[in-house]
Amino acid sequence: MAKHVEYEKVGDEYLEHRQLKRGAAGWVLLAGLGVSYVISGDFAGWNFGLAEGGWGGLLIATVLMGAMYTCMVFGLAELAAALPVAGAGYGFARRALGPLGGFATGIAILIEYAIAPAAIAVFIGGYVETLGLFGLTNAWPVYLVCFLIFIGVHLYGVGEALRLMFVITGIAVVALLAFVIGMIPKFDADKLFDVGDGSFLPFGVTGALGALVFAIWFFLAVEGVPLAAEEARDPKRDMPRGIIGAMLALLLFAGAILVFAPGGAGSEALKASNNPLPDAVRAAYGGDNLLAQVVNYVGLAGLVASFFSIIFAYSRQLFALSRAGYLPRWLSRTGKRKTPYLALIVPGAIGFILASVTQNGALLINIAVFGAALSYVLMMLSHIVLRVREPNLERPYRTPGGVVTTGVALVLAVAAVVATFFVDELAAGITAGIVVVALAYFWFYSRHHLVAAAPEEEFAAIEEAERELS
């Protein structure tokens, strides 16, 4: 495929205007970033899986998706340490699958990260409306304020943004712990099965398959940690520790929330809620109380943490694709504080419009999940291809189980792609349509105008040259 693309030479000033701030994050901040990406999924989104599959179906889906993400994280830890570039998934697939495969992976990731903040903004609006703050009856001003404030913080500087993100995430974790402790006395196993006919799988195996989309919300976006590679202190050492540490924390949170939220409130009470944790407390305790208020107010921190961090993720993926010429190059320019300002602002504007027009968190989740699942298939395929084709590639960290581990993740990711069609054909169709349009842009324009000096392209070019010599 590389023979079917054309590169243009650029001057030194091109990359000078496209530099990120090095050394801004150690492994603890990276682990915090991984948890931050995902933690909103504990506060809202997962519960829609109760309507699809009942509690048993959602439990099976969560176990399967937990296994997929764990296996995938081990694979990504290896890839991120071996190829530490801001393009992350696009960079890995570019090396393994060529320019077309790299671009397709990058676009799938970009869809996930550009759409997810819009979904989270809808959930933030739901929490704010429930609290009765500011007398709002329409949440679009909340969406606008969220995008303006948090894009503004990212524009100010990556170090400051990551540290603030870490603090907000810590507050959200405290809220989760308070929720779980408060729900333990109200736990009743019978409440788990009050959806449908009261059986373990009230909607059968098909329902469990449909619940995969919402089980993903417990872990969605943890794979974004490698996007910080060019801003990490020691990516070869810190990337594996950061992403694996984040995944362990997320598995614990998912298990606790899945058991004690519906186990205390009943699955029926939560299956359609936009703010399930406060609703769970109120249902369990028979009305409003201090814990419900704390979880509601502090729960906003969880939603804000993910919203804030995924903005970081979409900007870095867009920055990398633009820097290499796959998308318009002007999107990758960085300012005096070494932040990609246009890559932050443009997707943010699109996300605000989507949130305001649709106000449909479930639809937006499904679009984001389809993009995510497609990228997982391509990234795990990339790991397997590189293990087979480049056994001598320097790998500071090696995936336990090798290609067997990433093979498991690959099979489960294919199942997740299929599941999105079961749950929401419209969302899957929209995402597929965006991918097709992007690939057409690549085929007819950008493949003739790529930038060889971009780090992801240099990595791949060195490998291709070495292969030809041998």
PyMOL commands that set and color helices and strands:
alter all, ss='L'
color gray80, all
select helices_A, chain A and resi 2-4+12-16+27-38+40-43+48-82+89-131+133-135+140-156+158-186+189-193+204-218+222-231+235-265+267-270+276-285+290-323+329-332+341-358+361-389+403-423+425-444+446-448+455-469
alter helices_A, ss='H'
color red, helices_A
select strands_A, chain A and resi 7-8+450-451
alter strands_A, ss='S'
color yellow, strands_A
deselect
rebuild
show_as cartoon
